[in-house]
Amino acid sequence: MLHHVMIGLAEVCQWQNFVMMTVATIVGLLLGVMPGLGPLAAIALLIPFTFTMHPLPAILALASISAAANCSGAFTSILLNVPGEPTCAATCFDGYPMSQNGRATVAIGLSIGAAFFGDVVGIIAVIAIVQPVSNFALAFGPPENFALAVIGVSFIASLSGTSFFKGMIMGVFGLWLSCIGIDAVNGEPRFTFGLIQLQDGIHLVPVMTGIFAVTEIIAWIQQRGTISKVGRLDGSVWKGVFTTFRHPVALVRSTLVGGVLGVIPGIGGVIASFLAYEVEKKSSSTPERFGKGAPEGVIAPEAANHSAFSASLAPALTLGIPGGATSALLIVALTVQGIRPGPMLFTTHTNLVFGFLVGLIFGAAIFMLIGTIFARPLAKITLVRAELLAPIFLIISFAGVYAQDQQFSDIVIAIVFGLIGCVAKDLDFPVVPLVLGLVLGRLLETSFTQSLEISGGDWTIFFTRPLSGFLLLTAAGLMGLTLYQSLRAKKKRLIVEANSAVGSA
């Protein structure tokens, strides 16, 4: 194995590859900070330019532009409360409060440090245990995916804030939204209200752009002033990077969560980042800090997101099964170059594969350096008056939404969900359960239907398969823990209110 790594290192250490990765990283960073334009759009834009290139620099450029767009998507989550990429939505929870407190550069440093660690550890794991990881991916069938989706649904309650009831309403609304479109079982349209534009379903990008970006931009117009409430930038990017490694438990735990979920086809970084955030919040002795600028709240989703992407390369390269949309496009790029992913790839194209994996580690280091250079100038946007930023970012957000599928209906959906977000904010309804319900709904339904088809309608398949049964028991335990914590918090709140009433009397 070490011999193969050295071969890959020799392949990467050519100036052409470094130039290609650097240029792709800068382009990816610039695309990533535009809401709606993420890794998929970045790769799609670059693929035509790679047709005549040598395979290694071509796939290194695609991977670099993808990783950079994914990393820089966190920048807008932190600076503007607008996820540049759906996988960065959970980074808003604590990254944006840090920006409001004047610590935007520190928060960006935290995201860069966590992303670097997640990328590097994920790639090293793929190099070291690629075959066992691929076998683990094969162990996940529809029943296991259903059980994993149930675990995700169990977190909706803990994402509900102070009102369990309101959170569950929004979660159910998100699950219903995932049902809009063509029924995967019988091919019939449902909940489309006769609109052709809804037959393809409600996509995540316009919903998240509306619920986060449009809602936040409307709030800017209403509140005026600057995003940074203190009117200055405190701390440095490198301070944030170094602070990342002062939370080793959170860093390692979140990286493991992302790595495990990343190898499972169809799960992706969105679910991994949300689950890692919740795991970290539940594991903390001071969970009340989360949502107010806790460093672990930035570290957890970013480390999980990037380790999930790295881990998804294992089944993509060895089995030809993409872990997500981004790795699916990388498979397309390899196929265009005449290279077929599969079990024989590591023997027939050893130099290329290990060169690619080693190159990803160098690419993560390149982004960390370039990201720290761009971070402070970008962070100064929090010192600009919000009413001046509002029209600019509204246009950029709508442009990013339209660029996904070139459909005007997506802009309408973003506007509608922006208004829904405003109403939810005024009535104190949490929007995160809605997003999680939308993400998990299709996976929940599809895997449930496939499981029953496999078993001939026998529901016991979810419990007789060991891994599926274990995951469902875990979900039940998490639901019980969340309910216990909710009742305990309510009891404590009632005691405080009673004591204050007695004191005032």
Secondary structure, 3 states (H helix, E strand, C coil): CHHHHHHHHHHHCCHHHHHHHHHHHHHHHHHHCCCCCCHHHHHHHHHHHHCCCCHHHHHHHHHHHHHHHHHHHHHHHHHHCCCCCHHHHHHHHHHHHHHHCCCHHHHHHHHHHHHHHHHHHHHHHHHHHHHHHHHHHHCCCHHHHHHHHHHHHHCCCCCCCCCHHHHHHHHHHHHHHHCCEECCCCCCEECCCCCHHHCCCCCHHHHHHHHHHHHHHHHHHHHCCECCCCCCCCCCHHHHHHHHCCCHHHHHHHHHHHHHHHCCCCCHHHHHHHHHHHHHHHHCCCHHHCCCCCHHHHHHHHHHHHHHHHHHHHHHHHHCCCCCHHHHHHHHHHHHCCCCCCCCHHHHCHHHHHHHHHHHHHHHHHHHHHHHHHHHHHHHHHHCEHHHHHHHHHHHHHHHHHHHHCCHHHHHHHHHHHHHHHHHHHCCCCCHHHHHHHHHHHHHHHHHHHHHHHHCCCCCHHHHCHHHHHHHHHHHHHHHHHHHHHHHHHHHHHHHHHHHHHHHC
